[in-house]
Amino acid sequence: MADPRAFQVAAGADTYVLGEPVALTKANAPLRTPEFTFKAADGSKVALVSGTDYSLAVDAATKKVTATFTAAGLAKVGAAPVTVLYTPVAVKS
């Protein structure tokens, strides 16, 4: 599932909470790691790297995931909108 809209990140606004609760493993980790991407100036799709461009925090009670973008991730994205794909608890039809 993708969140319905792309979002912006910037210094001072470097976090994003996924729109839906995610499916978690028994260890409270996302069943499938969310995938963050953006379109580069040349139109190519660029994937951001977990641990380098962003980190994830999971709230086990709400099953919500917060991504915090690093300085490297913010520099890579610039002003481009970011999209995210992930596995929610329940897939909407």
C-alpha positions as CSV (number, residue, x, y, z in Angstrom):
1,M,0.0,0.0,0.0
2,A,1.1,3.5,-0.6
3,D,0.1,6.5,1.4
4,P,-2.4,8.5,-0.8
5,R,-0.2,11.5,-1.3
6,A,3.5,12.2,-1.6
7,F,4.9,14.2,1.3
8,Q,7.7,16.8,1.8
9,V,10.6,16.6,4.2
10,A,13.0,19.3,5.2
11,A,15.3,20.4,8.0
12,G,13.0,21.1,11.0
13,A,10.3,18.9,9.4
14,D,12.3,15.7,9.1
15,T,9.8,13.1,10.4
16,Y,6.8,11.4,8.7
17,V,4.2,9.1,10.3
18,L,2.8,6.5,7.9
19,G,-0.9,7.0,7.3
20,E,-2.0,3.5,8.4
21,P,-0.9,1.0,11.1
22,V,1.6,-1.5,9.7
23,A,1.6,-5.3,10.0
24,L,4.3,-6.2,12.5
25,T,6.3,-9.3,13.3
26,K,6.3,-10.9,16.7
27,A,9.4,-8.7,17.4
28,N,7.4,-5.5,16.7
29,A,9.3,-4.8,13.5
30,P,7.4,-4.0,10.2
31,L,6.5,-7.3,8.4
32,R,7.9,-5.6,5.2
33,T,10.2,-2.6,5.6
34,P,8.6,0.6,4.3
35,E,10.1,1.7,1.0
36,F,10.7,5.4,0.5
37,T,11.3,6.8,-3.0
38,F,11.4,10.1,-4.8
39,K,11.8,11.2,-8.4
40,A,15.1,12.8,-9.3
41,A,15.4,15.8,-11.5
42,D,16.0,13.5,-14.5
43,G,12.7,11.7,-13.8
44,S,14.3,8.5,-12.5
45,K,12.9,6.9,-9.3
46,V,15.5,6.9,-6.4
47,A,15.1,4.7,-3.4
48,L,16.2,5.9,0.0
49,V,18.3,3.6,2.2
50,S,17.2,2.6,5.7
51,G,19.9,3.4,8.3
52,T,21.6,5.9,5.9
53,D,18.8,8.2,4.6
54,Y,16.3,7.5,7.4
55,S,15.5,5.5,10.5
56,L,12.3,3.9,11.6
57,A,10.6,3.9,15.0
58,V,7.6,1.6,15.7
59,D,4.9,2.3,18.3
60,A,4.0,-1.3,19.2
61,A,0.6,-0.2,20.8
62,T,-0.7,1.8,17.8
63,K,1.4,-0.1,15.1
64,K,2.2,3.3,13.6
65,V,5.7,3.8,12.1
66,T,7.6,7.1,12.2
67,A,10.4,7.7,9.7
68,T,13.0,10.3,10.7
69,F,15.1,11.5,7.8
70,T,18.9,12.0,8.3
71,A,20.8,15.0,7.0
72,A,22.1,12.7,4.1
73,G,18.5,11.7,3.3
74,L,17.3,15.3,3.4
75,A,20.1,16.4,1.1
76,K,19.4,13.6,-1.3
77,V,15.7,14.4,-1.5
78,G,16.0,18.1,-1.7
79,A,12.6,19.6,-2.4
80,A,11.2,16.5,-4.2
81,P,8.0,14.9,-2.9
82,V,8.6,11.5,-1.2
83,T,6.4,8.5,-1.6
84,V,6.2,5.4,0.6
85,L,5.1,1.8,0.1
86,Y,4.4,-0.5,3.1
87,T,2.2,-3.4,4.3
88,P,-0.7,-2.1,6.5
89,V,-2.5,-4.2,9.1
90,A,-5.6,-4.4,6.9
91,V,-5.6,-3.8,3.2
92,K,-8.5,-1.5,2.1
93,S,-10.4,-2.5,-0.9
